[in-house]
Amino acid sequence: MNPSPDLLAQEAESARGQRGIQSLDSTGQLLDALLLAARPLPLGDLARLAGMPAAKAFPHLVSLQKIGMLARDEAGNFFPGPLSLELGLAALQRLSPLREAEAEVAPLAQATGLSVALAVVGPLGPTVVRLEESSRPQHVSLRIGTVLSMVNTAIGRVCAAHLPADMLAGALAMDAIRMEGAQPGTVSNADGSLRHDYAERLLQIRTQGMDQALGRPVPGINTLAAPVFNHAGQLALVMAVMGSGGSYDTDLDGQIARLLRASAQAVSWRLGAIIGSGDGAAS
């Protein structure tokens, strides 16, 4: 059966490649410039960042205002309008933290030569949901589904450091059932407040944007763990690298830590988090 003329025409058009509307390309340049600036901008500044004359930029900006993509304040500065916000929220709702993080797992394992794990806070606590084994022989007893201590593991402490206080109190009460879990009362006082050393460790994690566990919970295995945040500034998951003791630099400012931090921040950015200059948390 011969293909129809309409189908042949469609295939020919596809072969020539898709062509966009040039004026919309210019509009996109203005939106990109506004996003890059991350603050309201007047016409002149916005046009300059987009690389076009103000006279050319202005009609595009007027149209963007009319459809709600942009708004303008009393000082004449342009900023994202209600339609931009609605589109952004719709896109964020479709994002899956695990799917976005998956793109970083294999490259990070290859770049570091270490095992890479992803964990989320499940009903029983920090739970491993993805594990990419290292190409190097090493004994890592973690498995998908392993629930980790929020006291004695780096992954668990990173989770604890970014949980709301009311959730953390209840979670710590269950820590004994987790891998390398702590007994009730070892990190919490009778009134529910955290003991000083544990509270200080969680504060340090939030400040440094990362935690380390040397030889625990698995003897001879060192772990670095970093948080991934969503658009609301909440903990989405924890990303960690693991390897044999002495096989890599575990310093929080070392090369491996920088690679891990960059991967975690890349996923946070894709989830809509605003990356700060300090610990990588969303603000």
Helices and strands as residue ranges (DSSP letters): H 5-16, H 22-37, H 43-50, H 54-66, E 70-72, E 78-80, H 82-93, H 97-112, E 115-122, E 125-132, H 154-161, H 165-172, G 175-177, H 196-208, E 211-214, E 221-229, E 235-244, H 255-270
